[in-house]
Amino acid sequence: MNVHAGGVPPAVRRFAAELSRLRITAGTPQVTTIAARAQCSPSTVSEALNGRRLPGETVTRRLIAALDGEWSQWQSLWR
């Protein structure tokens, strides 16, 4: 696995960057708002947006839905 600065794989950083773009497209909702919509903790949302951790599939699906995205467009990027 290719790992860059901070021990975070480039694919996770790329996913986080795309998720941040989706957040902007959704009107830049607060982390707490996204968390409530996605039924997860604000720290999970923050970690995903900042590329510290790639959430599991269920949480990722909820995050994408909370930001008005379509899982079918995100599935391959998540994998």
N, C-alpha and C positions, 0 to 999 in steps of 0.2 A: 504494500500500500504506500502510495506516495504521500508523504506528510511534509507540510511546510511549517513555517514559524508558528510557535505556540502549540504544536502537536496536532493541529486541526487539518484533516485531509482537504485538499483543494475542492473536491466534489461537495463537501459539506459547506465550505465557504461560498461556493457558487450557488448552491441551493438557498442559502441564507440571503444572498444578494437578490436572487429572483423573488424570494418571499417578501423582501423589503420593497421591491418594485410593485408587487401585487398589493401590499399594504398602502402604498402611495396611491395606486389606482383606485383603491377602495375608500379614499378620502382620509388616509392616515389616522385610523381610529386608535384610541389609547390602548396600551397593552392590556389594561384591566378589562376593557370592552371586548377585545379579541378573546381574552381568556374566558370571560363569561359566555360568549357565544360558542366557543369551542369546548366548553366544559372541561377546562384544564387550569392549571395554576398560572399566574402571571410570570413566575420564574421560568416555566416551560416555554411560554411564548417568547420571553426575552432571550433565552438560550437559543431558540430556533432562529430568531431574527438576527442575532449577533453571531451566528455560526459557531457557537460553542458546543452544540450538540444537535445531532439529527434526531428528531423525535420518531417514534415508531409509526407504523402505517396508520393506525386508528387516529392517533392525535394529529398526524399530518393531514389526514382527510378532513378532520374537524377544523383545523386551522385554515385550510384552503377554502372550505365552505364558509367559514366565518368572514373571510375576506372576499366573498362572492366569486371565488375561482371555481374552475371545473377540474375535478380530480383527473379526468381522462387526459387533460393537458399537462398534468403535473406528475403523473404516475412514473413515466420513464425517467424524469429528472430525479425523482425521489430515490428510485432504485439505484 
